[in-house]
Amino acid sequence: MAEYKLLLPSMGEGVMEATIITWLFNEGDNVKEDDSVVEIATDKVDSDVPTPVSGKIVKILKQKDEVAKVGEAIAILEIEGEGENTVSEEVKTEAPASAPDTETLKTIEEPLKTAASSSVEFSGDLYLSPLVKSIAQQENISETELKSIKGSGLEGRITKEDILAYVASRGSQPVQQAAPVQAASTPQPAVSAPAATIPVSAGDEIIPMDRMRKIIAENMVKAKQIAPHVTSFIETDVTNVVKWRNKNKAVFEKREGEKLTFMPIFVKAVVKAIQDFPMINVSVNGDNIIKKKNINIGMATALPDGNLIVPVIKNADQLSLSGLAKAINDLAYRARNKKLRPEDTQGATYTISNVGSFGNLMGTPIIPQPQVAILAIGAIVKKPAVLETADGDVIAIRNLMFMSHSYDHRVVDGSLGGMMLKHVHDYLENWDLNTEI
């Protein structure tokens, strides 16, 4: 028999670690190749880790609520054969050049299990993983100190090793106090909840936020802090779209085994409008504007537990209507069944939110960072409308829908944001009834 080290697999660009949620098997249990053995959580999504081999779990190395790095062993399996795999075929990581001593690690990491759900108050310009935040809170590291740490992670982010090394070198030095903050011309809202205690009356129920709701709350406040939002509205006649879908949905489902929803049509129209106005497909990095080559469409999806997640249709401009329908159905299904991979929620350059699926006529969506615009699509409603014909104006029953376009006024002015929305409107109103699927 041989030992096999099950390593935490790569989970996409920028994802360096994950928290163990729960083990699906116990020590001593036999597992088969491709069995999901553990549920993990990142800042983006919850997912399962399958085992690439069959064998028996002889030791679990990372327990519930502990954090593992990509490439780190999380369990040991006993498998048929000889020898021992000491490094994964898929992921190889090097140990940091210098690391704090074992006692420092123990002192810091033990309280993290209970600190994972604690709130941490740092400003929106600091990107910190949940683990780094927990360590900073446990060690009373001020925001000023955090800003002085040179991060070795992606885009200079502070990693676990960076902050542990800082704590080790800090030693018995007194905790550095945050410098007084000078008054700014525009007050900045705090990311955290107000300091005032909220009164609780008899009979009130206190419901702790789950991990995903905390992440959503933090990201939404940060998004509103960073980007000055402006929203434009337009009402669109989608009668042709409704007729075309009614004509093709049964044929498409019989041929492809897939549902034909309105979303592929909306995505196709948005992609065309982005190609008309590529400066809507950008991100802001300090004083620089990064113009994105790929068009990756985020698709806001409500989950059964009431939370929200945004899977991403990669290279949407390269997909046909049929390809979009399949990609959208696949992502929606996996999102609602907790089957998304972390990379499925990364890299969006523009997002669509279908508020109409809840019967809402319109909404004012919040722009996901680092994107600069988001489109909300309202419910399709039959209404009497005035139509211009060769014989004069007539009133007819039409399928109408509101769209609202929120954009970052730092880089998207009203003309660009409004013209982009008008082009989506035009593509939908003039939808060709002979479009092939």
TIKOL-59970 format. One record per residue (C-alpha): residue in one letter; x, y, z; residue number from 0. Coordinates in pm, whole numbers, always signed. Layout:
<pts>
PT  code      xx      yy      zz  pos
PT     A       X       Y       Z  NUM
...
</pts>
This chain:
<pts>
PT  code      xx      yy      zz  pos
PT     M      +0      +0      +0    0
PT     A    +109    +358     -57    1
PT     E     +22    +698     +80    2
PT     Y    -135    +964    -138    3
PT     K    -148   +1328     -30    4
PT     L    -471   +1496    -135    5
PT     L    -379   +1857    -212    6
PT     L    -599   +2164    -232    7
PT     P    -629   +2217    -610    8
PT     S    -582   +2537    -803    9
PT     M    -907   +2736    -803   10
PT     G    -841   +3008   -1055   11
PT     E    -639   +3326   -1082   12
PT     G    -609   +3521    -758   13
PT     V    -751   +3245    -535   14
PT     M    -466   +3137    -310   15
PT     E    -645   +2969     -19   16
PT     A    -977   +2823     +95   17
PT     T   -1157   +2746    +419   18
PT     I   -1267   +2392    +499   19
PT     I   -1646   +2389    +544   20
PT     T   -1711   +2021    +608   21
PT     W   -1566   +1679    +533   22
PT     L   -1804   +1448    +348   23
PT     F   -1611   +1139    +464   24
PT     N   -1441   +1047    +789   25
PT     E   -1103    +897    +865   26
PT     G   -1116    +527    +785   27
PT     D   -1375    +569    +509   28
PT     N   -1309    +433    +160   29
PT     V   -1353    +673    -132   30
PT     K   -1367    +619    -506   31
PT     E   -1199    +822    -777   32
PT     D   -1386   +1150    -845   33
PT     D   -1583   +1128    -517   34
PT     S   -1634   +1471    -360   35
PT     V   -1461   +1439     -25   36
PT     V   -1468   +1790    +123   37
PT     E   -1658   +2116     +83   38
PT     I   -1447   +2432     +73   39
PT     A   -1520   +2805     +63   40
PT     T   -1334   +3092     -97   41
PT     D   -1419   +3461    -114   42
PT     K   -1604   +3382    -439   43
PT     V   -1789   +3054    -409   44
PT     D   -1841   +2731    -217   45
PT     S   -1735   +2415    -399   46
PT     D   -1641   +2049    -356   47
PT     V   -1298   +1891    -389   48
PT     P   -1299   +1548    -557   49
PT     T   -1029   +1288    -503   50
PT     P    -834   +1191    -817   51
PT     V    -767    +841    -678   52
PT     S    -950    +563    -498   53
PT     G    -839    +465    -150   54
PT     K    -899    +497    +223   55
PT     I    -877    +824    +414   56
PT     V    -622    +753    +686   57
PT     K    -570   +1109    +813   58
PT     I    -749   +1441    +775   59
PT     L    -491   +1721    +794   60
PT     K    -720   +2024    +779   61
PT     Q   -1025   +2037   +1004   62
PT     K   -1348   +2233    +970   63
PT     D   -1295   +2614    +964   64
PT     E    -921   +2576    +906   65
PT     V    -764   +2747    +605   66
PT     A    -551   +2566    +347   67
PT     K    -331   +2713     +75   68
PT     V    -345   +2599    -285   69
PT     G    -110   +2302    -317   70
PT     E    -119   +2221     +56   71
PT     A    -203   +1868    +169   72
PT     I    -547   +1848    +331   73
PT     A    -570   +1470    +378   74
PT     I    -372   +1148    +338   75
PT     L    -517    +849    +154   76
PT     E    -397    +491    +153   77
PT     I    -400    +358    -204   78
PT     E    -297     +46    -392   79
PT     G     +63     +45    -516   80
PT     E    +405    +135    -386   81
PT     G    +577    +456    -295   82
PT     E    +438    +788    -178   83
PT     N    +334   +1097    -367   84
PT     T    +494   +1394    -201   85
PT     V    +374   +1654    -448   86
PT     S     +67   +1678    -667   87
PT     E     +90   +1628   -1040   88
PT     E    -144   +1924   -1084   89
PT     V     -25   +2183    -830   90
PT     K    +324   +2249    -701   91
PT     T    +398   +2517    -446   92
PT     E    +717   +2630    -281   93
PT     A    +747   +2702     +88   94
PT     P    +805   +3066    +174   95
PT     A   +1166   +3168    +203   96
PT     S   +1118   +3252    +569   97
PT     A    +830   +3168    +796   98
PT     P    +750   +3241   +1159   99
PT     D    +833   +2980   +1419  100
PT     T    +589   +2705   +1517  101
PT     E    +493   +2874   +1841  102
PT     T    +395   +3193   +1658  103
PT     L    +188   +2997   +1410  104
PT     K     +10   +2812   +1689  105
PT     T     -58   +3129   +1885  106
PT     I    -212   +3300   +1584  107
PT     E    -396   +3018   +1410  108
PT     E    -574   +2857   +1707  109
PT     P    -812   +3151   +1767  110
PT     L    -904   +3171   +1399  111
PT     K   -1166   +2901   +1430  112
PT     T   -1376   +3121   +1655  113
PT     A   -1277   +3446   +1486  114
PT     A   -1393   +3350   +1139  115
PT     S   -1736   +3502   +1194  116
PT     S   -1616   +3821   +1366  117
PT     S   -1657   +4158   +1197  118
PT     V   -1342   +4343   +1092  119
PT     E   -1331   +4715   +1038  120
PT     F   -1096   +4818    +758  121
PT     S   -1146   +5071    +482  122
PT     G   -1251   +4970    +133  123
PT     D    -912   +5037     -27  124
PT     L    -758   +4743    +159  125
PT     Y    -818   +4407      -8  126
PT     L    -777   +4143    +263  127
PT     S    -872   +3777    +258  128
PT     P   -1089   +3651    +546  129
PT     L    -786   +3475    +694  130
PT     V    -566   +3785    +687  131
PT     K    -850   +3990    +837  132
PT     S    -890   +3737   +1117  133
PT     I    -518   +3744   +1197  134
PT     A    -516   +4124   +1194  135
PT     Q    -809   +4132   +1435  136
PT     Q    -660   +3872   +1668  137
PT     E    -328   +4055   +1682  138
PT     N    -479   +4405   +1705  139
PT     I    -297   +4516   +1393  140
PT     S    -410   +4862   +1292  141
PT     E    -498   +4971    +942  142
PT     T    -189   +5193    +938  143
PT     E     +28   +4890   +1013  144
PT     L    -143   +4684    +744  145
PT     K     -75   +4953    +487  146
PT     S    +294   +4940    +581  147
PT     I    +320   +4566    +506  148
PT     K    +458   +4492    +160  149
PT     G    +236   +4218     +17  150
PT     S    +385   +3936    -185  151
PT     G     +54   +3816    -330  152
PT     L    -123   +3895    -655  153
PT     E    -118   +4272    -724  154
PT     G     +68   +4328    -396  155
PT     R    -199   +4172    -174  156
PT     I    -102   +4074    +178  157
PT     T     -82   +3696    +214  158
PT     K     -97   +3478    +523  159
PT     E    +284   +3445    +520  160
PT     D    +327   +3825    +495  161
PT     I    +115   +3898    +801  162
PT     L    +254   +3608   +1005  163
PT     A    +608   +3722    +928  164
PT     Y    +510   +4074   +1033  165
PT     V    +367   +3947   +1362  166
PT     A    +681   +3741   +1427  167
PT     S    +910   +4041   +1363  168
PT     R    +683   +4268   +1562  169
PT     G    +760   +4071   +1876  170
PT     S    +698   +4260   +2196  171
PT     Q    +687   +4601   +2032  172
PT     P    +383   +4808   +2131  173
PT     V     +89   +4803   +1896  174
PT     Q    +113   +5090   +1652  175
PT     Q    -182   +5323   +1679  176
PT     A    -356   +5451   +1370  177
PT     A    -252   +5803   +1274  178
PT     P    -516   +6074   +1307  179
PT     V    -726   +6097    +994  180
PT     Q    -744   +6442    +836  181
PT     A   -1081   +6568    +731  182
PT     A   -1152   +6489    +368  183
PT     S   -1351   +6703    +129  184
PT     T   -1605   +6423     +91  185
PT     P   -1687   +6201    +392  186
PT     Q   -1635   +5831    +325  187
PT     P   -1890   +5584    +463  188
PT     A   -1759   +5309    +687  189
PT     V   -1752   +4954    +553  190
PT     S   -1858   +4810    +886  191
PT     A   -2192   +4836   +1063  192
PT     P   -2263   +5148   +1272  193
PT     A   -2105   +5148   +1616  194
PT     A   -2437   +5233   +1782  195
PT     T   -2613   +4943   +1949  196
PT     I   -2940   +4849   +1781  197
PT     P   -3216   +4796   +2038  198
PT     V   -3367   +4448   +2045  199
PT     S   -3724   +4414   +2164  200
PT     A   -3889   +4112   +2322  201
PT     G   -3981   +3864   +2054  202
PT     D   -3722   +3990   +1804  203
PT     E   -3517   +3719   +1637  204
PT     I   -3143   +3763   +1592  205
PT     I   -3015   +3584   +1281  206
PT     P   -2635   +3577   +1237  207
PT     M   -2521   +3641    +880  208
PT     D   -2378   +3337    +708  209
PT     R   -2036   +3353    +542  210
PT     M   -2166   +3438    +196  211
PT     R   -2399   +3711    +321  212
PT     K   -2104   +3875    +501  213
PT     I   -1903   +3871    +178  214
PT     I   -2196   +4015     -19  215
PT     A   -2248   +4290    +240  216
PT     E   -1883   +4388    +239  217
PT     N   -1856   +4385    -141  218
PT     M   -2172   +4592    -189  219
PT     V   -2063   +4863     +55  220
PT     K   -1718   +4868    -103  221
PT     A   -1870   +4897    -452  222
PT     K   -2081   +5198    -351  223
PT     Q   -1780   +5357    -181  224
PT     I   -1554   +5323    -481  225
PT     A   -1782   +5408    -774  226
PT     P   -2014   +5711    -802  227
PT     H   -2325   +5546    -945  228
PT     V   -2549   +5698   -1212  229
PT     T   -2850   +5511   -1350  230
PT     S   -3031   +5560   -1682  231
PT     F   -3368   +5403   -1772  232
PT     I   -3537   +5307   -2096  233
PT     E   -3858   +5124   -2190  234
PT     T   -3821   +4870   -2470  235
PT     D   -4076   +4699   -2694  236
PT     V   -3967   +4334   -2697  237
PT     T   -4268   +4198   -2885  238
PT     N   -4048   +4055   -3161  239
PT     V   -3826   +3887   -2901  240
PT     V   -4128   +3725   -2734  241
PT     K   -4269   +3607   -3069  242
PT     W   -3932   +3466   -3178  243
PT     R   -3883   +3276   -2852  244
PT     N   -4237   +3134   -2860  245
PT     K   -4174   +3012   -3214  246
PT     N   -3838   +2847   -3136  247
PT     K   -3842   +2727   -2773  248
PT     A   -4012   +2391   -2834  249
PT     V   -3794   +2310   -3135  250
PT     F   -3480   +2408   -2947  251
PT     E   -3567   +2201   -2640  252
PT     K   -3645   +1895   -2854  253
PT     R   -3323   +1933   -3051  254
PT     E   -3082   +2032   -2774  255
PT     G   -3251   +1911   -2457  256
PT     E   -3215   +2265   -2322  257
PT     K   -3463   +2535   -2218  258
PT     L   -3460   +2851   -2429  259
PT     T   -3497   +3147   -2193  260
PT     F   -3484   +3519   -2272  261
PT     M   -3138   +3557   -2119  262
PT     P   -2936   +3442   -2427  263
PT     I   -3114   +3709   -2632  264
PT     F   -3040   +3978   -2372  265
PT     V   -2674   +3871   -2355  266
PT     K   -2645   +3877   -2736  267
PT     A   -2784   +4233   -2746  268
PT     V   -2553   +4346   -2466  269
PT     V   -2248   +4194   -2637  270
PT     K   -2331   +4377   -2961  271
PT     A   -2369   +4706   -2771  272
PT     I   -2035   +4651   -2591  273
PT     Q   -1870   +4598   -2929  274
PT     D   -2022   +4931   -3037  275
PT     F   -1897   +5101   -2718  276
PT     P   -1584   +4914   -2597  277
PT     M   -1507   +5180   -2335  278
PT     I   -1791   +5036   -2128  279
PT     N   -1587   +4712   -2105  280
PT     V   -1317   +4859   -1883  281
PT     S   -1184   +4868   -1528  282
PT     V   -1025   +5149   -1327  283
PT     N    -681   +5103   -1172  284
PT     G    -582   +5423    -993  285
PT     D    -545   +5686   -1265  286
PT     N    -540   +5425   -1541  287
PT     I    -827   +5276   -1740  288
PT     I    -782   +4911   -1836  289
PT     K    -966   +4832   -2158  290
PT     K   -1060   +4465   -2154  291
PT     K    -995   +4249   -2459  292
PT     N   -1243   +3975   -2364  293
PT     I   -1615   +4025   -2317  294
PT     N   -1711   +3818   -2012  295
PT     I   -2070   +3862   -1900  296
PT     G   -2160   +3816   -1534  297
PT     M   -2508   +3677   -1471  298
PT     A   -2653   +3765   -1131  299
PT     T   -2821   +3451    -998  300
PT     A   -3041   +3416    -690  301
PT     L   -2972   +3106    -481  302
PT     P   -3227   +2893    -295  303
PT     D   -3095   +3020     +41  304
PT     G   -3166   +3381     -57  305
PT     N   -2806   +3473    -131  306
PT     L   -2673   +3594    -463  307
PT     I   -2389   +3477    -683  308
PT     V   -2262   +3594   -1022  309
PT     P   -2131   +3317   -1250  310
PT     V   -1954   +3438   -1562  311
PT     I   -2010   +3356   -1931  312
PT     K   -1653   +3368   -2062  313
PT     N   -1591   +3511   -2412  314
PT     A   -1963   +3565   -2467  315
PT     D   -1891   +3741   -2796  316
PT     Q   -1760   +3414   -2940  317
PT     L   -2075   +3215   -2864  318
PT     S   -2379   +3165   -3086  319
PT     L   -2731   +3199   -2945  320
PT     S   -2737   +2821   -2899  321
PT     G   -2399   +2831   -2725  322
PT     L   -2513   +3113   -2498  323
PT     A   -2829   +2922   -2405  324
PT     K   -2628   +2615   -2309  325
PT     A   -2368   +2814   -2114  326
PT     I   -2636   +3011   -1926  327
PT     N   -2838   +2700   -1837  328
PT     D   -2526   +2519   -1721  329
PT     L   -2407   +2804   -1499  330
PT     A   -2755   +2863   -1353  331
PT     Y   -2799   +2494   -1273  332
PT     R   -2459   +2460   -1111  333
PT     A   -2504   +2783    -916  334
PT     R   -2833   +2666    -764  335
PT     N   -2690   +2323    -684  336
PT     K   -2357   +2447    -537  337
PT     K   -2157   +2296    -820  338
PT     L   -1977   +2610    -936  339
PT     R   -1598   +2618    -942  340
PT     P   -1423   +2934    -813  341
PT     E   -1309   +3019   -1167  342
PT     D   -1675   +3022   -1276  343
PT     T   -1727   +3345   -1080  344
PT     Q   -1412   +3528   -1188  345
PT     G   -1323   +3762   -1470  346
PT     A   -1656   +3932   -1548  347
PT     T   -1620   +4257   -1744  348
PT     Y   -1992   +4350   -1750  349
PT     T   -2292   +4214   -1556  350
PT     I   -2663   +4161   -1626  351
PT     S   -2920   +4132   -1346  352
PT     N   -3264   +4000   -1440  353
PT     V   -3484   +4165   -1176  354
PT     G   -3784   +4082   -1392  355
PT     S   -3761   +3719   -1283  356
PT     F   -3910   +3837    -952  357
PT     G   -4184   +4036   -1123  358
PT     N   -4003   +4367   -1067  359
PT     L   -4045   +4635   -1333  360
PT     M   -3702   +4793   -1280  361
PT     G   -3414   +4829   -1035  362
PT     T   -3102   +5033    -964  363
PT     P   -2829   +4768    -953  364
PT     I   -2494   +4810    -776  365
PT     I   -2188   +4783   -1002  366
PT     P   -1967   +4486    -909  367
PT     Q   -1606   +4592    -871  368
PT     P   -1387   +4624   -1072  369
PT     Q   -1646   +4656   -1352  370
PT     V   -1786   +4997   -1446  371
PT     A   -2143   +4914   -1551  372
PT     I   -2434   +4676   -1492  373
PT     L   -2770   +4631   -1667  374
PT     A   -3093   +4544   -1486  375
PT     I   -3371   +4390   -1695  376
PT     G   -3729   +4425   -1573  377
PT     A   -4038   +4211   -1616  378
PT     I   -4196   +4184   -1960  379
PT     V   -4550   +4322   -1935  380
PT     K   -4829   +4348   -2195  381
PT     K   -4943   +4709   -2230  382
PT     P   -5130   +4927   -2480  383
PT     A   -4876   +5127   -2679  384
PT     V   -4889   +5385   -2957  385
PT     L   -4742   +5259   -3285  386
PT     E   -4657   +5475   -3583  387
PT     T   -4777   +5322   -3912  388
PT     A   -4800   +5438   -4273  389
PT     D   -5169   +5505   -4211  390
PT     G   -5109   +5701   -3891  391
PT     D   -5078   +5624   -3520  392
PT     V   -5258   +5322   -3376  393
PT     I   -5286   +5170   -3030  394
PT     A   -5184   +4805   -3000  395
PT     I   -5107   +4553   -2726  396
PT     R   -4729   +4516   -2703  397
PT     N   -4476   +4341   -2479  398
PT     L   -4286   +4617   -2299  399
PT     M   -3992   +4599   -2061  400
PT     F   -3789   +4852   -1862  401
PT     M   -3410   +4837   -1852  402
PT     S   -3190   +5031   -1611  403
PT     H   -2820   +5088   -1667  404
PT     S   -2597   +5179   -1371  405
PT     Y   -2250   +5305   -1456  406
PT     D   -1940   +5440   -1283  407
PT     H   -1939   +5815   -1338  408
PT     R   -1562   +5832   -1285  409
PT     V   -1507   +5694   -1635  410
PT     V   -1853   +5656   -1791  411
PT     D   -2034   +5981   -1863  412
PT     G   -2407   +6009   -1927  413
PT     S   -2358   +6013   -2303  414
PT     L   -2166   +5683   -2310  415
PT     G   -2386   +5515   -2050  416
PT     G   -2703   +5637   -2222  417
PT     M   -2593   +5546   -2576  418
PT     M   -2488   +5200   -2464  419
PT     L   -2835   +5146   -2316  420
PT     K   -3004   +5285   -2629  421
PT     H   -2812   +5039   -2849  422
PT     V   -2923   +4744   -2634  423
PT     H   -3276   +4881   -2666  424
PT     D   -3246   +4907   -3046  425
PT     Y   -3109   +4555   -3088  426
PT     L   -3399   +4411   -2888  427
PT     E   -3673   +4620   -3051  428
PT     N   -3545   +4530   -3397  429
PT     W   -3492   +4162   -3327  430
PT     D   -3514   +3966   -3652  431
PT     L   -3795   +3709   -3639  432
PT     N   -3595   +3493   -3883  433
PT     T   -3288   +3470   -3655  434
PT     E   -3157   +3114   -3651  435
PT     I   -3095   +2931   -3325  436
</pts>
